[in-house]
Amino acid sequence: MLSIMLSFGASVVMAYFVVLCIYHRFSRRGRLRAKIPGPTYWPIIGNTMDIILPQDKLFLYLRTLHKKYGDTVGLGALDISSVMICNPNDIEKILSSTKFIEKQQPYTFLRGWLGEGLLTSYGKKWHQRRKLLTPAFHFNILKRFFRTIEEETEVFLESLAAEVENENTDIVQLISNMTLRTVCKTAMGTSMNEGIQSLSTKYFNAIQKLGAILIQRSCKVWLFLDFTYRLTQTAREEKKVLQDLHGFTRDVIQQRKSYLKDNPSILNLDSDEDINKKGRLAMLDLLIQNQNEGGIDDEGIREEVDTFMFRGHDTTSMALVFFIMRLADEPEIQDKIYEELKSIFGNSDRPPTMEDLKEMRYLECCIKESLRLYPSVHFIGRYVREEVELGGYMVPADSIVSIHIYDVHHRPDIYPEPERFIPERFSPEKCLKRHPYAYIPFSAGPRNCIGQKFAMLETKTLMSSLLRKYRLEPVTRHSDVVFLTELVLRPKGPIYVKFCSR
């Protein structure tokens, strides 16, 4: 009896896949997808076997697709149609439209971690959350964070004293510690000084593990369905990692709630003058205040805290790592930045002011060039519910459109000698001549990065202080770095830099 049932079940599954295969061959959706250039699309499995690769090999493979097939590349499997684009005109069509703000894989797989927060939600909920959180990143609020960023920069520089002349200084964890402390003290209003080393390391490692798990799931079609995924060892590993991540953020939230309970006047501020007297406004305070007014629940707060802890900590951390690594490999450019800083500060070792940051024009060009070469968020995706023409091809409705920012930023027709570090690409006159969607390290359009000004403020503050105190010398050369395909651009191994006192 059991064997009969198993045989029947296998026959049903086989029949389903045969029907699916016929549908994709002859339906309008299948015909449109077949016209888009790309690697051979096999029945049912599509391009699955092409992308089941180690993370470093997958990164290199993805880099070949636009070079081989052009600006528009078709991929897919089962009933999933995916299209990669890298032409700025097509990118603008997708990112600037309010019709295409919904996200799919791998973002849907993030919901176990981030729920339906700002990064993963869409529609009415996304609009509500974006409207709620935008005031937390107003310029006046960032000014109130500035002193905290300066303080954490000083803590970081002091930690480097033990690393001077050391050729085995892995900057990845050092930078991660600093950015995590900064996010906690500014956006979350929570001090994480005690035990930060072990806490930060655990959080950082958990993010890395989860990123690898989610990319693995995105490449294997049999793991797309939740009921099959839950049966795997990978799902059990994800559950354990999520316990660490959610535990960390719930501790942060509870610590701030306890503080606000003892200081209720913080949430009852009516003017900028009152806020200046009472202290800095935290993003988490906005969420808690909104909860008190019935606008969000505990899970909603956790979603947004998880989202910003990830985006505000991990992306900035890796951007700084690659910038420091590359400057160590570019001594002439490093000297030019130092001369600019000398013209602003003279021989003073005072911390920078907001006005000082505005004068750091060459440093800003260098930061932008580093983000071009090493965009922290190196790919983004949108779900299109209707047919849309991209690159001269009609993309079927219900497709995933992937934008690999790394490829856009390395187009030789837009950026000649794309692997070279040339900050002058970002002079005002050069930027005016370039397509606005040819440079998108913070995405663009209505779903652009809400924290991009915060990230630039933190980066300028740290680098202007670091480069006045230390000269950077290369240990890990930029040409030797191997990248991994993860949610955030990441090196396969450590990044070593030598810090020499000036």
Secondary structure, DSSP 8 states (H G I E B T S, - for coil): -HHHHHHHHHHHHHHHHHHHHHHHHHSHHHHHHHHS--S--BTTTBTHHHH-S-HHHHHHHHHHHHHHH-SEEEEEETTEEEEEE--HHHHHHHHT-GGG----TTGGGGHHHHTTSTTT--HHHHHHHHHHHGGGG-HHHHHHHHHHHHHHHHHHHHHHGGGBT-TT-BHHHHHHHHHHHHHHHHTS-----TTHHHHHHHHHHHHHHHHHHHHHHHH-GGGSSHHHHTTSHHHHHHHHHHHHHHHHHHHHHHHHHHHHHH-GGGG---SHHHHHHH----HHHHHHHHHHTTS--HHHHHHHHHHHHIIIIIIHHHHHHHHHHHHHT-HHHHHHHHHHHHHHHTT------HHHHHH-HHHHHHHHHHHHHS-SS--EEEEESS-EEETTEEE-SSEEEEE-HHHHHT-TTTSSSTTS--GGGGSHHHHHHS-TTS--TT--GGGS-TTHHHHHHHHHHHHHHHHHHEEEEESS-GGG--EE-SSS-EESS--BEEEEE-
